[in-house]
Amino acid sequence: MKRRGFIGAGLALMATAVAACSKKPEKAEAPAPVAPKVIAPPPPPPETVTVVLTTTKGDIEIVLEAKKAPLTTANFLHYLDAGKIVGANFWRAAHSGPSGFIQASIQGPTFPPIAHESTKMTGLSHTNGAISMSRFAPGTATGDFILCVGDNTYMDAGREGSDDKLGYAAFGHVSKGMDVVKAILKGRIDSHTREGGWSGQMLAAPIEITGARRVETAAAETSSSA
């Protein structure tokens, strides 16, 4: 009798277990939908970039045409951001009647030369205050640049300013500090120097660039505060 009672109890337990296993699981609640993350598109690149060169004669503010002359502007900013514009100096003052230009050279190693971005490609011109790259053959420009005083459009593509008629790569203009540029152009010339073809153009006391930085323009500040 005790054995039968044990077996009966065991059968009862098994039946309970089977019933528990056959019970349908409760339906899980669906997770709440997650809204997709909206990534704002990057702001468009600026059409112009403003930089200030501090010299021993004063400050010169220059607006670089980043949209019209992207390659040449990027090259100049590469030198500026790498700290290579600081320490450069204006050593040349070339006169052409009432017009002329001053030329600055980078001291130390330069970056690889860039392709020629002519005025025919950019629509820019060597007018009063223009900044442009110095070069020998097309595609040899590195870090040397000039600032124009007066009309220097003979340097544009198709004009007589270069033997190859491809002109030079203007890529911006002086927005403030033309008085400083003119003062450098009027500097005393070293009459004893006969280096290269620059006789009568080399300044007796080159003007050093002691600072170079980007600046926020009023348009950029307005845009960022909107």
Sequence and secondary structure as in RCSB ss.txt:
>XXXX:A:sequence
MKRRGFIGAGLALMATAVAACSKKPEKAEAPAPVAPKVIAPPPPPPETVTVVLTTTKGDIEIVLEAKKAPLTTAN
FLHYLDAGKIVGANFWRAAHSGPSGFIQASIQGPTFPPIAHESTKMTGLSHTNGAISMSRFAPGTATGDFILCVG
DNTYMDAGREGSDDKLGYAAFGHVSKGMDVVKAILKGRIDSHTREGGWSGQMLAAPIEITGARRVETAAAETSSS
A
>XXXX:A:secstr
 HHHHHHHHHHHHHHHHHHHHTS                       S EEEEEEETTEEEEEEE TTTSHHHHHH
HHHHHHTT STT EEEEEEEETTEEEEEEE  S     B    HHHH     TTEEEE  SSTT B S EEEEES
  GGGSTTSTTSTTS    EEEEEEE HHHHHHHHTS B TT   TT TTTEEEEEEEEEEEEEE  HHHHHHHH
 
